Amino acid sequence: MERSDLLNDAERQLWDAFPRGMMVDLGDGDPTAEHFDSDSWSEDRQVRGQVIARLLLGLREGEAGYVPGVMLAGARIVGEFDISGGQAEHQLVLSRCWVDAPLTFTGASSGPTTFYRTRLRGFTGSDWQVRGSASFYKTQCRGELVLTGANIDGLLAFAGATLTNPNGNALSADGLTVGRSMVCGEGLTAAGEVSLLAAHIAGVVDFSGATLTNPDGRALAADMLTVGQGMVCGEGFTTTGEVCLRGAHIGGVLNFTGATLTNPNGNALIAGWLTVKHGMVCGEGFTAAGEVSLHAARIGGVLNFTGATLTNPNGRALTADGFIVDESMVCGEGFTAAGEVSLLAARIGGVLDFTGATLTNPDGRALSGDRLTVTHGMACIRGFAATGEVRLLGAHIGGLSWSRNSRRQRG
């Protein structure tokens, strides 16, 4: 391809700007805006995907003293954009662009890549290697976004993005490796499953403020996920469908404070064999409609459910059979469970605190604690109320405290 093969002034501007990595802005407009019409952009804002691909793959050399790259704003990208298996040495930035066809980066190696307020029709990046960070900030993807087996040296960002594939996976990133953190907050919206099975994130995973929707399946599939630091699914994190963290390993704190998990008559959170190094917080404002399962989990530090609301009236609100908490388990003021709370054969290294909690399961057990072991005492005081059986057969408790204000009612 030569400059004489280019079809319009937009392609020629991009060609000329590449050696210095200069931004080419073809005009105003936000393709992620509601009711945006790509046909409102004239043909002089079109750039062929193959032109961008060829530039990234080394068609032109950079100018001495500059960092070459494709920096493009306000363009409609038409035709195939495929760098599969290639060595793309240069940075790619697409800002406010409309992309007609799915992008294919399978097995490619590239420099830092940024999509900002760009409209994608699917992205395939299986085994993609990124030397630097990859960002989909405030970008919309209509169709599956695939990062299976990808390796991102730096940060992976989906903050404010919209991923839509309601009949399948919105994000497929099984086996993903990220050298820094994965940021999925600031209003990320995903319609379809977000899959991070056996992914490895060296830093933090942050879903604060994200909304994940997959009502007939898994909203977040993160079984066997490894996170080097903490995982934050805090204020504003909302899911419809299962959140799965079976066998996951979190190197810091796992924080669900203020989250809303909804999967009535099913599992809101299923995290059997989960390992958390520095504590798990499901505190003020945490709401789960559906079972929360921590079967055989290991929590280093404190497990805190103070102020949480767990609702699964036809089954178990909380299943924590055989789990281990190194320090205390606090289900204090404002903790409400509709459905059985099961702690069969669980081990608590500190205090088990139900001060001010309300447990309701009128046709069965409100609290099942057979063979429970608590090292430093169990507090059911100052307004603790249980409707349903409280059973502690064979339990070993370092101290048990009930107050006159506590109520135990057998249905």
C-alpha positions as CSV (number, residue, x, y, z in Angstrom):
1,M,0.0,0.0,0.0
2,E,1.3,3.5,-1.0
3,R,-0.1,6.9,-0.2
4,S,-1.5,7.0,-3.7
5,D,-3.7,4.0,-2.8
6,L,-5.6,6.0,-0.2
7,L,-9.2,6.9,-1.0
8,N,-9.8,10.2,0.7
9,D,-8.3,13.1,2.7
10,A,-9.1,11.4,6.0
11,E,-6.8,8.4,5.1
12,R,-4.1,10.7,3.9
13,Q,-4.2,12.8,7.1
14,L,-3.8,9.6,9.1
15,W,-0.9,8.4,6.9
16,D,0.9,11.7,7.3
17,A,0.3,11.9,11.1
18,F,1.5,8.4,11.8
19,P,5.3,8.9,11.9
20,R,5.0,11.5,14.7
21,G,2.0,9.9,16.5
22,M,-0.1,13.0,16.0
23,M,-3.9,13.0,16.6
24,V,-6.2,13.3,13.6
25,D,-9.6,14.7,14.5
26,L,-12.1,14.5,11.8
27,G,-14.9,16.3,13.6
28,D,-17.4,16.5,16.4
29,G,-19.9,13.8,17.5
30,D,-20.2,11.1,20.1
31,P,-21.0,7.6,18.6
32,T,-21.9,6.4,22.1
33,A,-24.7,8.9,22.5
34,E,-28.3,7.7,22.5
35,H,-29.9,7.8,19.0
36,F,-26.6,8.6,17.3
37,D,-26.8,8.0,13.6
38,S,-23.5,7.0,11.9
39,D,-25.0,7.9,8.5
40,S,-25.0,11.5,9.7
41,W,-21.2,11.5,9.1
42,S,-20.2,12.1,5.5
43,E,-17.9,9.8,3.5
44,D,-15.0,12.2,4.1
45,R,-14.9,11.0,7.7
46,Q,-14.4,7.3,6.6
47,V,-11.2,5.4,7.2
48,R,-10.7,1.8,6.0
49,G,-9.8,-0.6,8.8
50,Q,-7.1,-2.1,6.6
51,V,-5.3,1.2,6.4
52,I,-5.1,1.3,10.2
53,A,-4.1,-2.3,10.4
54,R,-1.3,-1.9,7.9
55,L,0.1,1.2,9.7
56,L,0.0,-0.7,13.0
57,L,1.8,-3.6,11.4
58,G,4.8,-1.5,10.3
59,L,3.9,-0.2,6.9
60,R,5.5,3.1,7.7
61,E,8.5,3.9,9.9
62,G,8.4,6.5,12.7
63,E,10.2,9.8,12.5
64,A,13.4,10.2,14.5
65,G,12.6,11.8,17.9
66,Y,8.9,10.9,17.9
67,V,6.7,8.0,19.0
68,P,4.7,6.8,16.0
69,G,1.2,5.6,16.3
70,V,-2.4,5.7,15.1
71,M,-4.3,8.5,16.9
72,L,-7.7,9.0,15.4
73,A,-10.9,10.8,16.5
74,G,-14.3,11.3,15.0
75,A,-13.9,8.7,12.3
76,R,-16.2,6.0,10.9
77,I,-14.0,2.9,10.4
78,V,-15.2,0.8,7.5
79,G,-14.3,-2.7,6.3
80,E,-12.1,-5.3,7.9
81,F,-9.8,-4.4,10.7
82,D,-7.7,-7.5,11.4
83,I,-4.2,-7.7,12.9
84,S,-4.4,-11.4,13.9
85,G,-1.0,-13.0,14.6
86,G,0.8,-9.8,13.8
87,Q,3.4,-7.7,15.6
88,A,1.9,-4.3,15.9
89,E,4.6,-2.2,17.5
90,H,2.8,1.1,17.8
91,Q,0.2,2.7,20.0
92,L,-3.5,2.7,18.9
93,V,-6.0,5.4,20.1
94,L,-9.5,5.5,18.7
95,S,-11.5,8.3,20.3
96,R,-15.2,8.9,19.4
97,C,-15.0,6.5,16.5
98,W,-17.7,4.3,15.0
99,V,-16.5,0.9,13.9
100,D,-18.6,-0.9,11.3
101,A,-17.2,-4.4,11.6
102,P,-15.9,-6.5,14.5
103,L,-12.2,-6.0,15.3
104,T,-9.9,-9.0,15.3
105,F,-6.7,-9.0,17.4
106,T,-6.4,-12.8,17.9
107,G,-2.8,-13.8,18.7
108,A,-1.5,-10.3,17.9
109,S,1.1,-8.5,19.9
110,S,0.6,-4.7,20.2
111,G,1.5,-1.6,22.1
112,P,-0.8,0.3,24.4
113,T,-4.4,0.4,23.1
114,T,-7.2,2.8,23.9
115,F,-10.8,3.0,22.8
116,Y,-12.5,6.1,24.2
117,R,-16.3,6.7,23.6
118,T,-16.0,4.4,20.6
119,R,-18.7,2.1,19.2
120,L,-17.6,-1.4,18.5
121,R,-19.5,-4.3,16.9
122,G,-17.6,-7.0,18.7
123,F,-13.9,-7.5,19.6
124,T,-11.9,-10.7,19.4
125,G,-8.6,-10.6,21.2
126,S,-8.0,-14.2,22.2
127,D,-4.3,-14.6,23.2
128,W,-3.7,-10.9,22.5
129,Q,-0.4,-9.7,24.0
130,V,-0.4,-6.0,25.0
131,R,2.9,-4.3,25.9
132,G,1.3,-1.6,28.2
133,S,-2.3,-1.0,29.1
134,A,-5.6,-1.6,27.3
135,S,-8.6,0.7,27.9
136,F,-12.2,0.6,26.8
137,Y,-13.1,3.7,28.7
138,K,-16.8,4.7,28.1
139,T,-16.8,2.6,25.0
140,Q,-19.8,0.6,23.8
141,C,-19.5,-2.9,22.4
142,R,-22.5,-4.5,20.7
143,G,-21.5,-8.1,20.5
144,E,-19.1,-10.3,22.5
145,L,-15.8,-8.8,23.6
146,V,-13.3,-11.7,23.8
147,L,-10.0,-11.5,25.8
148,T,-9.6,-15.3,26.4
149,G,-6.0,-16.0,27.2
150,A,-5.0,-12.4,26.6
151,N,-2.0,-10.9,28.5
152,I,-2.1,-7.2,29.4
153,D,1.2,-6.0,30.8
154,G,-0.4,-2.9,32.4
155,L,-3.9,-1.8,33.3
156,L,-7.1,-3.1,31.9
157,A,-9.9,-0.6,32.1
158,F,-13.6,-0.9,31.3
159,A,-14.7,2.1,33.4
160,G,-17.9,3.5,32.1
161,A,-18.1,1.0,29.3
162,T,-21.3,-0.6,28.0
163,L,-21.0,-4.3,26.9
164,T,-24.1,-5.8,25.3
165,N,-24.6,-9.4,24.3
166,P,-27.7,-10.5,26.2
167,N,-27.9,-14.0,24.6
168,G,-24.3,-14.9,25.4
169,N,-21.1,-13.5,27.0
170,A,-20.7,-9.8,27.2
171,L,-17.1,-10.3,28.2
172,S,-15.2,-13.6,27.7
173,A,-11.8,-13.3,29.5
174,D,-11.1,-16.8,30.8
175,G,-7.4,-17.3,31.5
176,L,-6.8,-13.5,31.1
177,T,-3.6,-12.2,32.7
178,V,-3.3,-8.5,33.8
179,G,0.0,-7.2,35.1
180,R,-1.6,-4.4,37.1
181,S,-5.2,-3.8,38.0
182,M,-8.6,-4.4,36.2
183,V,-10.9,-1.4,36.6
184,C,-14.6,-2.1,35.8
185,G,-16.2,0.7,37.8
186,E,-17.7,4.2,37.1
187,G,-20.9,2.9,35.6
188,L,-19.8,-0.2,33.6
189,T,-22.9,-1.9,32.3
190,A,-22.8,-5.5,31.0
191,A,-25.9,-7.3,29.5
192,G,-24.8,-10.9,29.2
193,E,-22.3,-12.9,31.2
194,V,-19.0,-11.5,32.3
195,S,-16.6,-14.4,32.5
196,L,-13.2,-14.3,34.2
197,L,-12.7,-18.0,34.9
198,A,-9.1,-18.7,36.0
199,A,-8.0,-15.2,35.2
200,H,-4.9,-13.7,37.0
201,I,-5.0,-10.0,38.0
202,A,-1.8,-8.9,39.8
203,G,-3.3,-5.7,41.3
204,V,-6.9,-4.8,42.3
205,V,-10.2,-5.9,40.6
206,D,-12.7,-3.0,41.0
207,F,-16.3,-3.4,40.0
208,S,-17.6,-0.4,42.1
209,G,-20.6,1.1,40.5
210,A,-20.9,-1.6,37.8
211,T,-24.2,-3.2,36.7
212,L,-24.1,-6.8,35.5
213,T,-27.2,-8.3,34.1
214,N,-27.8,-11.9,33.0
215,P,-31.0,-13.0,34.7
216,D,-31.1,-16.5,33.4
217,G,-27.5,-17.4,34.2
218,R,-24.3,-16.0,35.6
219,A,-23.8,-12.3,35.8
220,L,-20.2,-12.7,36.9
221,A,-18.4,-16.0,36.4
222,A,-15.1,-15.8,38.2
223,D,-14.4,-19.3,39.5
224,M,-10.7,-19.9,40.2
225,L,-10.0,-16.2,39.7
226,T,-6.7,-15.0,41.3
227,V,-6.4,-11.4,42.5
228,G,-3.0,-10.3,43.9
229,Q,-4.5,-7.5,46.0
230,G,-8.1,-6.7,46.8
231,M,-11.4,-7.1,45.0
232,V,-13.9,-4.3,45.4
233,C,-17.6,-4.8,44.4
234,G,-18.8,-1.9,46.5
235,E,-21.2,1.0,46.4
236,G,-23.5,0.8,43.4
237,F,-22.3,-2.7,42.3
238,T,-25.5,-4.4,41.1
239,T,-26.0,-7.8,39.6
240,T,-29.0,-9.7,38.3
241,G,-28.0,-13.4,38.0
242,E,-25.4,-15.5,39.8
243,V,-22.1,-14.1,41.0
244,C,-19.7,-17.1,41.1
245,L,-16.3,-17.0,42.9
246,R,-15.8,-20.7,43.6
247,G,-12.2,-21.5,44.3
248,A,-11.2,-17.9,43.8
249,H,-8.1,-16.5,45.6
250,I,-8.2,-12.8,46.8
251,G,-4.8,-11.6,48.1
252,G,-6.3,-8.6,49.9
253,V,-9.8,-7.6,51.1
254,L,-13.0,-8.8,49.3
255,N,-15.5,-5.9,49.7
256,F,-19.2,-6.0,48.9
257,T,-20.3,-3.1,51.0
258,G,-23.3,-1.4,49.5
259,A,-23.7,-4.0,46.7
260,T,-27.0,-5.4,45.5
261,L,-27.0,-9.0,44.3
262,T,-30.3,-10.4,42.9
263,N,-31.0,-14.0,41.9
264,P,-34.3,-14.9,43.7
265,N,-34.8,-18.7,44.3
266,G,-31.2,-19.3,43.2
267,N,-27.6,-18.3,44.2
268,A,-27.0,-14.6,44.6
269,L,-23.3,-15.3,45.5
270,I,-21.8,-18.8,45.2
271,A,-18.2,-18.8,46.6
272,G,-17.5,-22.2,47.9
273,W,-13.8,-22.9,48.6
274,L,-13.1,-19.2,48.2
275,T,-9.9,-17.9,49.9
276,V,-9.6,-14.3,51.1
277,K,-6.3,-13.3,52.7
278,H,-7.3,-10.1,54.6
279,G,-11.0,-10.2,55.3
280,M,-14.4,-10.0,53.7
281,V,-16.7,-7.1,54.1
282,C,-20.4,-7.4,53.2
283,G,-21.4,-4.5,55.4
284,E,-23.9,-1.6,55.4
285,G,-26.2,-1.6,52.4
286,F,-25.2,-5.1,51.2
287,T,-28.3,-6.8,49.9
288,A,-28.6,-10.3,48.5
289,A,-31.9,-11.8,47.1
290,G,-31.0,-15.4,46.8
291,E,-28.6,-17.7,48.6
292,V,-25.2,-16.5,49.7
293,S,-22.9,-19.6,49.7
294,L,-19.5,-19.6,51.4
295,H,-19.2,-23.4,51.7
296,A,-15.7,-24.4,52.8
297,A,-14.4,-20.9,52.2
298,R,-11.3,-19.6,54.1
299,I,-11.4,-16.0,55.3
300,G,-8.2,-14.6,56.7
301,G,-9.1,-11.7,59.0
302,V,-12.7,-10.7,59.8
303,L,-15.9,-11.6,58.0
304,N,-18.3,-8.6,58.5
305,F,-22.0,-8.7,57.6
306,T,-23.1,-5.8,59.9
307,G,-26.1,-4.1,58.4
308,A,-26.5,-6.6,55.6
309,T,-29.8,-8.0,54.3
310,L,-30.0,-11.6,53.1
311,T,-33.2,-12.8,51.6
312,N,-34.0,-16.4,50.5
313,P,-37.2,-17.2,52.4
314,N,-37.7,-20.6,50.8
315,G,-34.2,-21.9,51.5
316,R,-30.9,-20.8,53.0
317,A,-30.1,-17.1,53.2
318,L,-26.4,-17.9,54.1
319,T,-24.6,-21.2,53.7
320,A,-21.2,-21.3,55.4
321,D,-20.9,-25.0,56.3
322,G,-17.3,-26.0,56.9
323,F,-15.9,-22.6,56.3
324,I,-13.0,-21.1,58.4
325,V,-12.7,-17.5,59.6
326,D,-9.3,-16.8,61.1
327,E,-10.6,-13.9,63.3
328,S,-14.2,-12.9,64.1
329,M,-17.5,-13.1,62.2
330,V,-19.6,-10.1,62.8
331,C,-23.3,-10.1,61.9
332,G,-24.2,-7.2,64.1
333,E,-26.6,-4.3,64.2
334,G,-29.0,-4.3,61.3
335,F,-28.1,-7.7,60.0
336,T,-31.3,-9.4,58.7
337,A,-31.6,-12.9,57.3
338,A,-34.9,-14.2,55.9
339,G,-34.1,-17.9,55.4
340,E,-31.8,-20.3,57.2
341,V,-28.3,-19.2,58.3
342,S,-26.2,-22.4,58.2
343,L,-22.8,-22.6,60.0
344,L,-22.5,-26.4,60.2
345,A,-19.0,-27.5,61.3
346,A,-17.7,-24.0,60.7
347,R,-14.7,-22.6,62.6
348,I,-14.5,-19.0,63.9
349,G,-11.1,-18.0,65.4
350,G,-12.4,-15.0,67.2
351,V,-16.0,-14.0,68.2
352,L,-19.3,-14.8,66.5
353,D,-21.4,-11.7,67.0
354,F,-25.1,-11.5,66.3
355,T,-25.7,-8.4,68.4
356,G,-28.9,-6.8,67.2
357,A,-29.4,-9.2,64.4
358,T,-32.7,-10.5,63.1
359,L,-33.0,-14.1,61.8
360,T,-36.3,-15.3,60.3
361,N,-37.2,-18.8,59.2
362,P,-40.5,-19.6,60.8
363,D,-41.0,-23.0,59.3
364,G,-37.5,-24.3,60.0
365,R,-34.1,-23.4,61.5
366,A,-33.2,-19.7,61.8
367,L,-29.6,-20.7,62.8
368,S,-28.0,-24.1,62.2
369,G,-24.7,-24.4,64.1
370,D,-24.2,-28.0,64.7
371,R,-20.5,-28.8,65.3
372,L,-19.7,-25.1,65.1
373,T,-16.4,-24.1,66.8
374,V,-16.0,-20.5,68.1
375,T,-12.8,-19.7,70.0
376,H,-13.7,-16.5,71.8
377,G,-17.4,-16.6,72.4
378,M,-20.8,-16.0,70.7
379,A,-22.8,-12.9,71.4
380,C,-26.6,-12.9,70.8
381,I,-27.5,-9.8,72.7
382,R,-29.1,-6.3,72.6
383,G,-32.1,-7.0,70.4
384,F,-31.0,-10.3,68.8
385,A,-34.2,-11.9,67.5
386,A,-34.7,-15.3,65.9
387,T,-38.0,-16.7,64.5
388,G,-37.4,-20.3,63.9
389,E,-35.1,-22.9,65.6
390,V,-31.6,-22.0,66.8
391,R,-29.7,-25.2,66.9
392,L,-26.1,-25.7,68.2
393,L,-25.8,-29.4,68.7
394,G,-22.2,-30.5,69.3
395,A,-21.0,-26.9,69.0
396,H,-17.9,-25.8,70.9
397,I,-18.2,-22.2,72.0
398,G,-15.6,-20.4,74.1
399,G,-18.4,-18.3,75.7
400,L,-22.1,-17.8,74.9
401,S,-24.0,-14.6,75.8
402,W,-27.7,-14.1,75.6
403,S,-29.4,-10.9,77.0
404,R,-32.9,-10.5,78.4
405,N,-33.8,-8.5,75.3
406,S,-32.9,-11.3,72.9
407,R,-35.8,-13.4,71.5
408,R,-35.9,-16.9,70.3
409,Q,-39.1,-18.1,68.8
410,R,-39.8,-21.5,67.3
411,G,-42.1,-20.5,64.4
